Amino acid sequence: MILSTLEQLPGNRITEHLGLVHGSTVKAKHVGRDLMASLKNIVGGELVGYTELLNEAREESIKRMIAEAESIGANAVINIRFSTSSITSGAAELLAYGSAVKVENG
């Protein structure tokens, strides 16, 4: 599966547009991460636990988007974007979306 934030893929020709695909996940904060984040707020620095949480959410969202694209016969997803939203206190959604296409070399 070719993934790109570009609208076109250099060296490839889009032969078919299959539509919008997306993948999302909702992640909640972990009590241990919250405790460490509270301490970091006092002394400053990166909130490593939250960085890891967002990386996990991004990867899961991408996997789900790829699965949807494969299910409709795409071999690429272009113009990929990410969005986040707060679902409830302590939980957020991470959404990955893009255009599923079929491409060929040339």
A tleap script that builds the chain and sets N, CA, C and O, in Angstrom:
source leaprc.protein.ff14SB
mol = sequence {
  NMET ILE LEU SER THR LEU GLU GLN LEU PRO
  GLY ASN ARG ILE THR GLU HIE LEU GLY LEU
  VAL HIE GLY SER THR VAL LYS ALA LYS HIE
  VAL GLY ARG ASP LEU MET ALA SER LEU LYS
  ASN ILE VAL GLY GLY GLU LEU VAL GLY TYR
  THR GLU LEU LEU ASN GLU ALA ARG GLU GLU
  SER ILE LYS ARG MET ILE ALA GLU ALA GLU
  SER ILE GLY ALA ASN ALA VAL ILE ASN ILE
  ARG PHE SER THR SER SER ILE THR SER GLY
  ALA ALA GLU LEU LEU ALA TYR GLY SER ALA
  VAL LYS VAL GLU ASN CGLY
}
set mol.1.N position { 0.850 -1.175 0.000 }
set mol.1.CA position { 0.000 0.000 0.000 }
set mol.1.C position { 0.899 1.243 0.000 }
set mol.1.O position { 1.761 1.392 0.866 }
set mol.2.N position { 0.695 2.112 -0.955 }
set mol.2.CA position { 1.419 3.375 -1.017 }
set mol.2.C position { 0.618 4.403 -0.215 }
set mol.2.O position { -0.586 4.560 -0.420 }
set mol.3.N position { 1.292 5.093 0.690 }
set mol.3.CA position { 0.656 6.132 1.505 }
set mol.3.C position { 1.364 7.455 1.245 }
set mol.3.O position { 2.594 7.511 1.223 }
set mol.4.N position { 0.591 8.516 1.048 }
set mol.4.CA position { 1.218 9.803 0.766 }
set mol.4.C position { 0.323 10.953 1.214 }
set mol.4.O position { -0.904 10.869 1.168 }
set mol.5.N position { 0.972 12.022 1.644 }
set mol.5.CA position { 0.244 13.251 1.948 }
set mol.5.C position { 0.100 14.120 0.695 }
set mol.5.O position { -0.574 15.150 0.727 }
set mol.6.N position { 0.730 13.707 -0.406 }
set mol.6.CA position { 0.636 14.444 -1.671 }
set mol.6.C position { -0.675 14.131 -2.382 }
set mol.6.O position { -1.299 13.099 -2.136 }
set mol.7.N position { -1.086 15.045 -3.273 }
set mol.7.CA position { -2.288 14.820 -4.066 }
set mol.7.C position { -2.010 13.961 -5.288 }
set mol.7.O position { -2.930 13.345 -5.826 }
set mol.8.N position { -0.776 13.908 -5.732 }
set mol.8.CA position { -0.337 13.089 -6.857 }
set mol.8.C position { 0.884 12.297 -6.404 }
set mol.8.O position { 1.580 12.696 -5.470 }
set mol.9.N position { 1.139 11.176 -7.068 }
set mol.9.CA position { 2.313 10.373 -6.747 }
set mol.9.C position { 3.292 10.459 -7.911 }
set mol.9.O position { 3.036 9.883 -8.968 }
set mol.10.N position { 4.399 11.159 -7.742 }
set mol.10.CA position { 5.372 11.284 -8.820 }
set mol.10.C position { 5.784 9.906 -9.350 }
set mol.10.O position { 6.093 8.996 -8.581 }
set mol.11.N position { 5.780 9.776 -10.668 }
set mol.11.CA position { 6.165 8.511 -11.291 }
set mol.11.C position { 5.030 7.504 -11.386 }
set mol.11.O position { 5.223 6.402 -11.900 }
set mol.12.N position { 3.853 7.866 -10.899 }
set mol.12.CA position { 2.690 6.977 -10.947 }
set mol.12.C position { 1.514 7.722 -11.575 }
set mol.12.O position { 1.447 8.950 -11.541 }
set mol.13.N position { 0.604 6.964 -12.140 }
set mol.13.CA position { -0.594 7.533 -12.740 }
set mol.13.C position { -1.804 6.987 -11.998 }
set mol.13.O position { -1.942 5.775 -11.831 }
set mol.14.N position { -2.672 7.871 -11.556 }
set mol.14.CA position { -3.909 7.448 -10.892 }
set mol.14.C position { -4.870 6.963 -11.968 }
set mol.14.O position { -5.221 7.704 -12.887 }
set mol.15.N position { -5.289 5.709 -11.841 }
set mol.15.CA position { -6.197 5.138 -12.837 }
set mol.15.C position { -7.636 5.099 -12.361 }
set mol.15.O position { -8.563 5.020 -13.167 }
set mol.16.N position { -7.821 5.155 -11.047 }
set mol.16.CA position { -9.185 5.113 -10.513 }
set mol.16.C position { -9.220 5.731 -9.124 }
set mol.16.O position { -8.344 5.482 -8.295 }
set mol.17.N position { -10.246 6.541 -8.885 }
set mol.17.CA position { -10.478 7.119 -7.566 }
set mol.17.C position { -11.605 6.319 -6.920 }
set mol.17.O position { -12.699 6.220 -7.477 }
set mol.18.N position { -11.339 5.750 -5.746 }
set mol.18.CA position { -12.306 4.866 -5.095 }
set mol.18.C position { -13.059 5.522 -3.945 }
set mol.18.O position { -13.992 4.935 -3.398 }
set mol.19.N position { -12.661 6.724 -3.580 }
set mol.19.CA position { -13.376 7.440 -2.536 }
set mol.19.C position { -12.585 7.648 -1.263 }
set mol.19.O position { -11.425 7.251 -1.143 }
set mol.20.N position { -13.245 8.275 -0.330 }
set mol.20.CA position { -12.656 8.587 0.967 }
set mol.20.C position { -12.551 7.337 1.829 }
set mol.20.O position { -13.489 6.543 1.905 }
set mol.21.N position { -11.413 7.171 2.472 }
set mol.21.CA position { -11.248 6.104 3.461 }
set mol.21.C position { -10.749 6.737 4.745 }
set mol.21.O position { -10.112 7.791 4.728 }
set mol.22.N position { -11.042 6.088 5.852 }
set mol.22.CA position { -10.605 6.631 7.133 }
set mol.22.C position { -10.359 5.496 8.130 }
set mol.22.O position { -10.791 4.361 7.931 }
set mol.23.N position { -9.678 5.829 9.165 }
set mol.23.CA position { -9.469 4.932 10.294 }
set mol.23.C position { -9.374 5.787 11.536 }
set mol.23.O position { -8.763 6.856 11.514 }
set mol.24.N position { -9.967 5.331 12.609 }
set mol.24.CA position { -9.907 6.123 13.835 }
set mol.24.C position { -9.776 5.218 15.045 }
set mol.24.O position { -10.065 4.023 15.000 }
set mol.25.N position { -9.335 5.826 16.109 }
set mol.25.CA position { -9.260 5.143 17.387 }
set mol.25.C position { -9.465 6.174 18.482 }
set mol.25.O position { -9.111 7.342 18.324 }
set mol.26.N position { -10.035 5.737 19.586 }
set mol.26.CA position { -10.213 6.594 20.746 }
set mol.26.C position { -9.326 6.037 21.854 }
set mol.26.O position { -9.426 4.863 22.208 }
set mol.27.N position { -8.478 6.868 22.387 }
set mol.27.CA position { -7.560 6.464 23.448 }
set mol.27.C position { -7.849 7.274 24.704 }
set mol.27.O position { -8.153 8.465 24.641 }
set mol.28.N position { -7.749 6.611 25.830 }
set mol.28.CA position { -7.939 7.273 27.122 }
set mol.28.C position { -6.607 7.372 27.844 }
set mol.28.O position { -5.716 6.540 27.669 }
set mol.29.N position { -6.498 8.398 28.648 }
set mol.29.CA position { -5.282 8.577 29.438 }
set mol.29.C position { -5.176 7.476 30.495 }
set mol.29.O position { -6.182 6.970 30.993 }
set mol.30.N position { -3.973 7.130 30.812 }
set mol.30.CA position { -3.653 6.122 31.817 }
set mol.30.C position { -3.292 6.846 33.118 }
set mol.30.O position { -2.599 7.862 33.088 }
set mol.31.N position { -3.752 6.335 34.241 }
set mol.31.CA position { -3.508 6.981 35.540 }
set mol.31.C position { -2.019 7.215 35.773 }
set mol.31.O position { -1.628 8.280 36.252 }
set mol.32.N position { -1.189 6.234 35.438 }
set mol.32.CA position { 0.261 6.384 35.599 }
set mol.32.C position { 0.814 7.499 34.733 }
set mol.32.O position { 1.682 8.259 35.164 }
set mol.33.N position { 0.312 7.595 33.510 }
set mol.33.CA position { 0.753 8.659 32.611 }
set mol.33.C position { 0.308 10.013 33.148 }
set mol.33.O position { 1.049 10.994 33.067 }
set mol.34.N position { -0.914 10.065 33.702 }
set mol.34.CA position { -1.405 11.322 34.272 }
set mol.34.C position { -0.538 11.784 35.436 }
set mol.34.O position { -0.246 12.974 35.562 }
set mol.35.N position { -0.130 10.855 36.279 }
set mol.35.CA position { 0.713 11.191 37.421 }
set mol.35.C position { 2.046 11.764 36.940 }
set mol.35.O position { 2.507 12.793 37.435 }
set mol.36.N position { 2.661 11.080 35.963 }
set mol.36.CA position { 3.943 11.560 35.436 }
set mol.36.C position { 3.770 12.904 34.728 }
set mol.36.O position { 4.643 13.766 34.821 }
set mol.37.N position { 2.663 13.088 34.029 }
set mol.37.CA position { 2.404 14.355 33.348 }
set mol.37.C position { 2.270 15.485 34.359 }
set mol.37.O position { 2.761 16.589 34.122 }
set mol.38.N position { 1.615 15.222 35.475 }
set mol.38.CA position { 1.466 16.235 36.520 }
set mol.38.C position { 2.823 16.661 37.055 }
set mol.38.O position { 3.059 17.846 37.291 }
set mol.39.N position { 3.715 15.698 37.246 }
set mol.39.CA position { 5.062 16.016 37.717 }
set mol.39.C position { 5.825 16.821 36.675 }
set mol.39.O position { 6.535 17.766 37.019 }
set mol.40.N position { 5.685 16.454 35.399 }
set mol.40.CA position { 6.370 17.179 34.325 }
set mol.40.C position { 5.866 18.612 34.215 }
set mol.40.O position { 6.623 19.513 33.856 }
set mol.41.N position { 4.589 18.823 34.524 }
set mol.41.CA position { 4.055 20.179 34.478 }
set mol.41.C position { 4.751 21.083 35.481 }
set mol.41.O position { 4.834 22.294 35.280 }
set mol.42.N position { 5.245 20.502 36.548 }
set mol.42.CA position { 5.941 21.276 37.576 }
set mol.42.C position { 7.355 21.620 37.127 }
set mol.42.O position { 7.796 22.761 37.261 }
set mol.43.N position { 8.069 20.619 36.589 }
set mol.43.CA position { 9.480 20.824 36.236 }
set mol.43.C position { 9.692 21.107 34.755 }
set mol.43.O position { 10.776 21.544 34.370 }
set mol.44.N position { 8.698 20.872 33.923 }
set mol.44.CA position { 8.824 21.103 32.487 }
set mol.44.C position { 9.394 19.903 31.769 }
set mol.44.O position { 9.917 18.983 32.397 }
set mol.45.N position { 9.296 19.913 30.465 }
set mol.45.CA position { 9.843 18.837 29.644 }
set mol.45.C position { 8.764 18.104 28.874 }
set mol.45.O position { 7.570 18.357 29.033 }
set mol.46.N position { 9.220 17.188 28.036 }
set mol.46.CA position { 8.304 16.419 27.197 }
set mol.46.C position { 7.480 15.442 28.022 }
set mol.46.O position { 7.984 14.811 28.951 }
set mol.47.N position { 6.222 15.329 27.673 }
set mol.47.CA position { 5.335 14.354 28.312 }
set mol.47.C position { 5.432 13.059 27.511 }
set mol.47.O position { 4.586 12.784 26.659 }
set mol.48.N position { 6.455 12.277 27.784 }
set mol.48.CA position { 6.786 11.092 27.000 }
set mol.48.C position { 5.625 10.098 26.949 }
set mol.48.O position { 5.369 9.502 25.903 }
set mol.49.N position { 4.937 9.918 28.047 }
set mol.49.CA position { 3.806 8.989 28.077 }
set mol.49.C position { 2.723 9.381 27.086 }
set mol.49.O position { 2.139 8.523 26.424 }
set mol.50.N position { 2.455 10.673 26.985 }
set mol.50.CA position { 1.435 11.153 26.047 }
set mol.50.C position { 1.937 11.080 24.610 }
set mol.50.O position { 1.166 10.799 23.692 }
set mol.51.N position { 3.225 11.333 24.417 }
set mol.51.CA position { 3.805 11.195 23.081 }
set mol.51.C position { 3.658 9.757 22.596 }
set mol.51.O position { 3.285 9.523 21.446 }
set mol.52.N position { 3.946 8.809 23.454 }
set mol.52.CA position { 3.799 7.390 23.111 }
set mol.52.C position { 2.340 7.051 22.828 }
set mol.52.O position { 2.043 6.317 21.886 }
set mol.53.N position { 1.435 7.581 23.637 }
set mol.53.CA position { 0.008 7.333 23.453 }
set mol.53.C position { -0.462 7.845 22.089 }
set mol.53.O position { -1.204 7.151 21.393 }
set mol.54.N position { -0.043 9.035 21.707 }
set mol.54.CA position { -0.434 9.588 20.412 }
set mol.54.C position { 0.194 8.813 19.260 }
set mol.54.O position { -0.450 8.619 18.229 }
set mol.55.N position { 1.427 8.372 19.413 }
set mol.55.CA position { 2.058 7.548 18.379 }
set mol.55.C position { 1.297 6.242 18.184 }
set mol.55.O position { 1.070 5.819 17.050 }
set mol.56.N position { 0.901 5.605 19.280 }
set mol.56.CA position { 0.120 4.363 19.197 }
set mol.56.C position { -1.217 4.621 18.504 }
set mol.56.O position { -1.644 3.833 17.661 }
set mol.57.N position { -1.870 5.716 18.858 }
set mol.57.CA position { -3.164 6.049 18.258 }
set mol.57.C position { -3.014 6.332 16.767 }
set mol.57.O position { -3.851 5.906 15.970 }
set mol.58.N position { -1.969 7.037 16.387 }
set mol.58.CA position { -1.732 7.340 14.974 }
set mol.58.C position { -1.498 6.058 14.184 }
set mol.58.O position { -2.062 5.886 13.104 }
set mol.59.N position { -0.681 5.170 14.705 }
set mol.59.CA position { -0.401 3.905 14.013 }
set mol.59.C position { -1.666 3.054 13.869 }
set mol.59.O position { -1.898 2.466 12.813 }
set mol.60.N position { -2.468 2.988 14.904 }
set mol.60.CA position { -3.719 2.217 14.847 }
set mol.60.C position { -4.673 2.821 13.827 }
set mol.60.O position { -5.311 2.090 13.069 }
set mol.61.N position { -4.778 4.132 13.800 }
set mol.61.CA position { -5.651 4.801 12.836 }
set mol.61.C position { -5.197 4.534 11.405 }
set mol.61.O position { -6.024 4.281 10.529 }
set mol.62.N position { -3.890 4.587 11.165 }
set mol.62.CA position { -3.353 4.312 9.832 }
set mol.62.C position { -3.648 2.875 9.421 }
set mol.62.O position { -4.053 2.627 8.285 }
set mol.63.N position { -3.451 1.923 10.334 }
set mol.63.CA position { -3.737 0.509 10.029 }
set mol.63.C position { -5.198 0.323 9.636 }
set mol.63.O position { -5.498 -0.401 8.686 }
set mol.64.N position { -6.098 0.964 10.351 }
set mol.64.CA position { -7.530 0.837 10.048 }
set mol.64.C position { -7.875 1.501 8.716 }
set mol.64.O position { -8.717 0.994 7.975 }
set mol.65.N position { -7.237 2.624 8.406 }
set mol.65.CA position { -7.457 3.282 7.126 }
set mol.65.C position { -6.963 2.388 5.983 }
set mol.65.O position { -7.645 2.245 4.969 }
set mol.66.N position { -5.796 1.795 6.144 }
set mol.66.CA position { -5.257 0.881 5.133 }
set mol.66.C position { -6.192 -0.297 4.915 }
set mol.66.O position { -6.455 -0.680 3.775 }
set mol.67.N position { -6.693 -0.872 5.999 }
set mol.67.CA position { -7.611 -2.016 5.891 }
set mol.67.C position { -8.853 -1.639 5.081 }
set mol.67.O position { -9.311 -2.420 4.248 }
set mol.68.N position { -9.391 -0.454 5.323 }
set mol.68.CA position { -10.564 -0.009 4.570 }
set mol.68.C position { -10.213 0.178 3.097 }
set mol.68.O position { -10.984 -0.214 2.221 }
set mol.69.N position { -9.067 0.767 2.823 }
set mol.69.CA position { -8.638 0.987 1.434 }
set mol.69.C position { -8.443 -0.345 0.708 }
set mol.69.O position { -8.862 -0.495 -0.439 }
set mol.70.N position { -7.812 -1.303 1.370 }
set mol.70.CA position { -7.612 -2.627 0.759 }
set mol.70.C position { -8.940 -3.308 0.476 }
set mol.70.O position { -9.091 -3.993 -0.535 }
set mol.71.N position { -9.905 -3.117 1.374 }
set mol.71.CA position { -11.197 -3.788 1.201 }
set mol.71.C position { -11.961 -3.300 -0.024 }
set mol.71.O position { -12.858 -3.993 -0.505 }
set mol.72.N position { -11.621 -2.116 -0.537 }
set mol.72.CA position { -12.291 -1.617 -1.739 }
set mol.72.C position { -11.384 -1.672 -2.968 }
set mol.72.O position { -11.721 -1.127 -4.019 }
set mol.73.N position { -10.238 -2.329 -2.832 }
set mol.73.CA position { -9.368 -2.566 -3.980 }
set mol.73.C position { -8.318 -1.517 -4.266 }
set mol.73.O position { -7.720 -1.531 -5.342 }
set mol.74.N position { -8.077 -0.617 -3.349 }
set mol.74.CA position { -7.064 0.426 -3.565 }
set mol.74.C position { -5.664 -0.140 -3.371 }
set mol.74.O position { -5.456 -1.083 -2.608 }
set mol.75.N position { -4.706 0.460 -4.082 }
set mol.75.CA position { -3.306 0.128 -3.819 }
set mol.75.C position { -2.525 1.351 -3.334 }
set mol.75.O position { -1.306 1.301 -3.172 }
set mol.76.N position { -3.261 2.460 -3.105 }
set mol.76.CA position { -2.642 3.666 -2.563 }
set mol.76.C position { -3.700 4.524 -1.871 }
set mol.76.O position { -4.884 4.482 -2.205 }
set mol.77.N position { -3.235 5.298 -0.903 }
set mol.77.CA position { -4.074 6.312 -0.272 }
set mol.77.C position { -3.274 7.604 -0.354 }
set mol.77.O position { -2.144 7.686 0.127 }
set mol.78.N position { -3.888 8.616 -0.976 }
set mol.78.CA position { -3.200 9.889 -1.165 }
set mol.78.C position { -3.903 10.990 -0.387 }
set mol.78.O position { -5.024 10.830 0.094 }
set mol.79.N position { -3.199 12.120 -0.282 }
set mol.79.CA position { -3.735 13.296 0.400 }
set mol.79.C position { -4.158 12.961 1.841 }
set mol.79.O position { -5.203 13.410 2.312 }
set mol.80.N position { -3.340 12.179 2.517 }
set mol.80.CA position { -3.646 11.738 3.885 }
set mol.80.C position { -3.546 12.915 4.853 }
set mol.80.O position { -2.626 13.730 4.791 }
set mol.81.N position { -4.521 12.966 5.740 }
set mol.81.CA position { -4.569 13.984 6.784 }
set mol.81.C position { -4.901 13.322 8.116 }
set mol.81.O position { -5.409 12.201 8.163 }
set mol.82.N position { -4.603 14.041 9.198 }
set mol.82.CA position { -4.914 13.572 10.541 }
set mol.82.C position { -5.740 14.631 11.259 }
set mol.82.O position { -5.586 15.829 11.022 }
set mol.83.N position { -6.612 14.170 12.132 }
set mol.83.CA position { -7.435 15.071 12.930 }
set mol.83.C position { -7.593 14.468 14.316 }
set mol.83.O position { -7.610 13.248 14.477 }
set mol.84.N position { -7.708 15.322 15.299 }
set mol.84.CA position { -7.968 14.857 16.656 }
set mol.84.C position { -9.175 15.592 17.209 }
set mol.84.O position { -9.473 16.719 16.814 }
set mol.85.N position { -9.856 14.940 18.120 }
set mol.85.CA position { -10.973 15.592 18.800 }
set mol.85.C position { -11.113 15.003 20.195 }
set mol.85.O position { -10.820 13.829 20.424 }
set mol.86.N position { -11.558 15.829 21.107 }
set mol.86.CA position { -11.791 15.386 22.474 }
set mol.86.C position { -13.160 14.715 22.536 }
set mol.86.O position { -14.161 15.293 22.110 }
set mol.87.N position { -13.200 13.511 23.060 }
set mol.87.CA position { -14.444 12.764 23.168 }
set mol.87.C position { -15.094 13.013 24.525 }
set mol.87.O position { -16.293 13.278 24.615 }
set mol.88.N position { -14.296 12.925 25.561 }
set mol.88.CA position { -14.729 13.168 26.925 }
set mol.88.C position { -13.490 13.525 27.726 }
set mol.88.O position { -12.376 13.433 27.210 }
set mol.89.N position { -13.657 13.920 28.940 }
set mol.89.CA position { -12.503 14.252 29.765 }
set mol.89.C position { -11.571 13.045 29.861 }
set mol.89.O position { -11.964 11.985 30.348 }
set mol.90.N position { -10.350 13.213 29.397 }
set mol.90.CA position { -9.374 12.134 29.488 }
set mol.90.C position { -9.352 11.187 28.300 }
set mol.90.O position { -8.592 10.219 28.315 }
set mol.91.N position { -10.161 11.430 27.267 }
set mol.91.CA position { -10.157 10.551 26.094 }
set mol.91.C position { -10.231 11.391 24.823 }
set mol.91.O position { -10.934 12.400 24.768 }
set mol.92.N position { -9.496 10.957 23.805 }
set mol.92.CA position { -9.476 11.684 22.541 }
set mol.92.C position { -9.489 10.706 21.379 }
set mol.92.O position { -9.021 9.572 21.483 }
set mol.93.N position { -10.045 11.187 20.255 }
set mol.93.CA position { -10.062 10.401 19.024 }
set mol.93.C position { -8.960 10.908 18.112 }
set mol.93.O position { -8.736 12.114 18.007 }
set mol.94.N position { -8.273 9.985 17.455 }
set mol.94.CA position { -7.341 10.343 16.406 }
set mol.94.C position { -7.869 9.722 15.122 }
set mol.94.O position { -8.112 8.516 15.063 }
set mol.95.N position { -8.047 10.544 14.098 }
set mol.95.CA position { -8.619 10.126 12.822 }
set mol.95.C position { -7.592 10.323 11.724 }
set mol.95.O position { -6.980 11.385 11.617 }
set mol.96.N position { -7.403 9.282 10.896 }
set mol.96.CA position { -6.580 9.376 9.690 }
set mol.96.C position { -7.517 9.202 8.507 }
set mol.96.O position { -8.365 8.310 8.515 }
set mol.97.N position { -7.374 10.050 7.484 }
set mol.97.CA position { -8.254 9.927 6.326 }
set mol.97.C position { -7.523 10.363 5.063 }
set mol.97.O position { -6.567 11.137 5.108 }
set mol.98.N position { -7.999 9.847 3.939 }
set mol.98.CA position { -7.403 10.197 2.661 }
set mol.98.C position { -8.235 9.643 1.522 }
set mol.98.O position { -9.302 9.070 1.740 }
set mol.99.N position { -7.739 9.819 0.303 }
set mol.99.CA position { -8.419 9.345 -0.898 }
set mol.99.C position { -7.826 8.014 -1.333 }
set mol.99.O position { -6.627 7.914 -1.594 }
set mol.100.N position { -8.675 6.993 -1.408 }
set mol.100.CA position { -8.242 5.678 -1.876 }
set mol.100.C position { -8.216 5.694 -3.396 }
set mol.100.O position { -9.185 6.101 -4.038 }
set mol.101.N position { -7.105 5.251 -3.967 }
set mol.101.CA position { -6.959 5.243 -5.413 }
set mol.101.C position { -6.261 3.965 -5.876 }
set mol.101.O position { -5.650 3.237 -5.094 }
set mol.102.N position { -6.381 3.727 -7.184 }
set mol.102.CA position { -5.577 2.718 -7.841 }
set mol.102.C position { -4.557 3.469 -8.685 }
set mol.102.O position { -4.899 4.393 -9.423 }
set mol.103.N position { -3.313 3.063 -8.565 }
set mol.103.CA position { -2.250 3.704 -9.331 }
set mol.103.C position { -1.448 2.650 -10.096 }
set mol.103.O position { -1.414 1.477 -9.723 }
set mol.104.N position { -0.806 3.098 -11.171 }
set mol.104.CA position { 0.126 2.246 -11.890 }
set mol.104.C position { 1.346 3.079 -12.242 }
set mol.104.O position { 1.263 4.303 -12.347 }
set mol.105.N position { 2.479 2.413 -12.425 }
set mol.105.CA position { 3.716 3.123 -12.783 }
set mol.105.C position { 3.588 3.774 -14.143 }
set mol.105.O position { 2.991 3.223 -15.068 }
set mol.106.N position { 4.159 4.955 -14.240 }
set mol.106.CA position { 4.220 5.615 -15.537 }
set mol.106.C position { 3.285 6.696 -15.655 }
set mol.106.O position { 3.223 7.348 -16.697 }
savepdb mol mol.pdb
quit
